[in-house]
């Protein structure tokens, strides 16, 4: 059980270091827009990993499960809604594809998917009567 947490921490640290190095490389190449998007992705990743570790630490310490039925249901409903919204994001990006680079389109699409999942999760989590 401990191996899972150590492995998650080591892999997360490696990803964060790699993303930071990529941000510095993009800044050195004067690709400020790409670096800003990458930095937003890095901050989102660190926030997500901190939420996961915060949730898993009591499970690790007390031996209690971290997921209950409501949490699983919120996760499934928010993922379904986020998928639906991400399709619209990709359609909008494809409409404006001639004004953007292919790399920028890809990064904006992925960022839009992450933001739609986070917003959908927040809305679903805070909804009353969701059982």
TORKOL-4160 file (C-alpha; in steps of 0.2 Angstrom, whole numbers, padded with zeros to 4 digits, m for minus):
131
<pt num="1" X="0000" Y="0000" Z="0000"/>
<pt num="2" X="0014" Y="0012" Z="0004"/>
<pt num="3" X="0022" Y="0008" Z="m0013"/>
<pt num="4" X="0007" Y="0016" Z="m0022"/>
<pt num="5" X="0009" Y="0033" Z="m0012"/>
<pt num="6" X="0028" Y="0033" Z="m0015"/>
<pt num="7" X="0026" Y="0029" Z="m0033"/>
<pt num="8" X="0013" Y="0043" Z="m0035"/>
<pt num="9" X="0024" Y="0056" Z="m0026"/>
<pt num="10" X="0040" Y="0051" Z="m0037"/>
<pt num="11" X="0031" Y="0051" Z="m0053"/>
<pt num="12" X="0022" Y="0068" Z="m0049"/>
<pt num="13" X="0039" Y="0076" Z="m0044"/>
<pt num="14" X="0047" Y="0070" Z="m0060"/>
<pt num="15" X="0032" Y="0077" Z="m0071"/>
<pt num="16" X="0033" Y="0094" Z="m0061"/>
<pt num="17" X="0052" Y="0095" Z="m0064"/>
<pt num="18" X="0050" Y="0091" Z="m0082"/>
<pt num="19" X="0036" Y="0104" Z="m0085"/>
<pt num="20" X="0047" Y="0117" Z="m0076"/>
<pt num="21" X="0061" Y="0113" Z="m0088"/>
<pt num="22" X="0050" Y="0115" Z="m0103"/>
<pt num="23" X="0043" Y="0131" Z="m0097"/>
<pt num="24" X="0061" Y="0138" Z="m0095"/>
<pt num="25" X="0065" Y="0132" Z="m0113"/>
<pt num="26" X="0050" Y="0140" Z="m0120"/>
<pt num="27" X="0054" Y="0156" Z="m0111"/>
<pt num="28" X="0072" Y="0155" Z="m0118"/>
<pt num="29" X="0064" Y="0153" Z="m0136"/>
<pt num="30" X="0053" Y="0168" Z="m0133"/>
<pt num="31" X="0037" Y="0158" Z="m0135"/>
<pt num="32" X="0028" Y="0167" Z="m0121"/>
<pt num="33" X="0010" Y="0162" Z="m0125"/>
<pt num="34" X="0015" Y="0143" Z="m0125"/>
<pt num="35" X="0025" Y="0146" Z="m0109"/>
<pt num="36" X="0010" Y="0154" Z="m0101"/>
<pt num="37" X="m0001" Y="0140" Z="m0106"/>
<pt num="38" X="0011" Y="0127" Z="m0100"/>
<pt num="39" X="0013" Y="0136" Z="m0084"/>
<pt num="40" X="m0006" Y="0136" Z="m0081"/>
<pt num="41" X="m0006" Y="0117" Z="m0085"/>
<pt num="42" X="0008" Y="0115" Z="m0072"/>
<pt num="43" X="m0001" Y="0125" Z="m0059"/>
<pt num="44" X="m0017" Y="0114" Z="m0062"/>
<pt num="45" X="m0007" Y="0098" Z="m0061"/>
<pt num="46" X="0001" Y="0103" Z="m0044"/>
<pt num="47" X="m0016" Y="0108" Z="m0038"/>
<pt num="48" X="m0024" Y="0092" Z="m0044"/>
<pt num="49" X="m0010" Y="0081" Z="m0036"/>
<pt num="50" X="m0011" Y="0091" Z="m0020"/>
<pt num="51" X="m0030" Y="0087" Z="m0019"/>
<pt num="52" X="m0026" Y="0068" Z="m0022"/>
<pt num="53" X="m0013" Y="0067" Z="m0009"/>
<pt num="54" X="m0024" Y="0077" Z="0003"/>
<pt num="55" X="m0038" Y="0064" Z="0000"/>
<pt num="56" X="m0026" Y="0049" Z="0001"/>
<pt num="57" X="m0017" Y="0054" Z="0016"/>
<pt num="58" X="m0031" Y="0050" Z="0029"/>
<pt num="59" X="m0034" Y="0034" Z="0020"/>
<pt num="60" X="m0016" Y="0029" Z="0022"/>
<pt num="61" X="m0015" Y="0035" Z="0040"/>
<pt num="62" X="m0032" Y="0028" Z="0046"/>
<pt num="63" X="m0035" Y="0014" Z="0034"/>
<pt num="64" X="m0051" Y="0021" Z="0028"/>
<pt num="65" X="m0057" Y="0021" Z="0010"/>
<pt num="66" X="m0057" Y="0038" Z="0001"/>
<pt num="67" X="m0071" Y="0036" Z="m0011"/>
<pt num="68" X="m0089" Y="0034" Z="m0005"/>
<pt num="69" X="m0104" Y="0032" Z="m0017"/>
<pt num="70" X="m0108" Y="0051" Z="m0018"/>
<pt num="71" X="m0090" Y="0055" Z="m0023"/>
<pt num="72" X="m0090" Y="0041" Z="m0037"/>
<pt num="73" X="m0107" Y="0048" Z="m0043"/>
<pt num="74" X="m0101" Y="0066" Z="m0044"/>
<pt num="75" X="m0085" Y="0060" Z="m0053"/>
<pt num="76" X="m0095" Y="0050" Z="m0066"/>
<pt num="77" X="m0108" Y="0064" Z="m0069"/>
<pt num="78" X="m0095" Y="0078" Z="m0070"/>
<pt num="79" X="m0084" Y="0068" Z="m0082"/>
<pt num="80" X="m0099" Y="0065" Z="m0093"/>
<pt num="81" X="m0104" Y="0083" Z="m0093"/>
<pt num="82" X="m0086" Y="0089" Z="m0096"/>
<pt num="83" X="m0084" Y="0077" Z="m0111"/>
<pt num="84" X="m0100" Y="0085" Z="m0119"/>
<pt num="85" X="m0093" Y="0103" Z="m0116"/>
<pt num="86" X="m0076" Y="0098" Z="m0123"/>
<pt num="87" X="m0083" Y="0093" Z="m0139"/>
<pt num="88" X="m0090" Y="0111" Z="m0141"/>
<pt num="89" X="m0073" Y="0118" Z="m0136"/>
<pt num="90" X="m0065" Y="0107" Z="m0150"/>
<pt num="91" X="m0078" Y="0112" Z="m0163"/>
<pt num="92" X="m0075" Y="0131" Z="m0159"/>
<pt num="93" X="m0056" Y="0128" Z="m0160"/>
<pt num="94" X="m0057" Y="0120" Z="m0176"/>
<pt num="95" X="m0068" Y="0134" Z="m0183"/>
<pt num="96" X="m0054" Y="0146" Z="m0178"/>
<pt num="97" X="m0040" Y="0135" Z="m0184"/>
<pt num="98" X="m0034" Y="0146" Z="m0198"/>
<pt num="99" X="m0030" Y="0159" Z="m0186"/>
<pt num="100" X="m0020" Y="0148" Z="m0173"/>
<pt num="101" X="m0004" Y="0137" Z="m0175"/>
<pt num="102" X="m0008" Y="0119" Z="m0173"/>
<pt num="103" X="0002" Y="0118" Z="m0157"/>
<pt num="104" X="m0008" Y="0132" Z="m0150"/>
<pt num="105" X="m0024" Y="0124" Z="m0155"/>
<pt num="106" X="m0019" Y="0108" Z="m0147"/>
<pt num="107" X="m0014" Y="0116" Z="m0131"/>
<pt num="108" X="m0030" Y="0127" Z="m0130"/>
<pt num="109" X="m0040" Y="0112" Z="m0133"/>
<pt num="110" X="m0032" Y="0102" Z="m0119"/>
<pt num="111" X="m0033" Y="0117" Z="m0107"/>
<pt num="112" X="m0051" Y="0119" Z="m0112"/>
<pt num="113" X="m0054" Y="0101" Z="m0108"/>
<pt num="114" X="m0046" Y="0102" Z="m0091"/>
<pt num="115" X="m0055" Y="0118" Z="m0087"/>
<pt num="116" X="m0072" Y="0111" Z="m0092"/>
<pt num="117" X="m0069" Y="0095" Z="m0081"/>
<pt num="118" X="m0064" Y="0106" Z="m0066"/>
<pt num="119" X="m0079" Y="0118" Z="m0068"/>
<pt num="120" X="m0091" Y="0103" Z="m0071"/>
<pt num="121" X="m0084" Y="0094" Z="m0055"/>
<pt num="122" X="m0086" Y="0110" Z="m0045"/>
<pt num="123" X="m0104" Y="0112" Z="m0050"/>
<pt num="124" X="m0109" Y="0094" Z="m0048"/>
<pt num="125" X="m0100" Y="0093" Z="m0031"/>
<pt num="126" X="m0109" Y="0108" Z="m0024"/>
<pt num="127" X="m0126" Y="0104" Z="m0030"/>
<pt num="128" X="m0139" Y="0100" Z="m0017"/>
<pt num="129" X="m0150" Y="0085" Z="m0018"/>
<pt num="130" X="m0138" Y="0075" Z="m0029"/>
<pt num="131" X="m0139" Y="0058" Z="m0022"/>
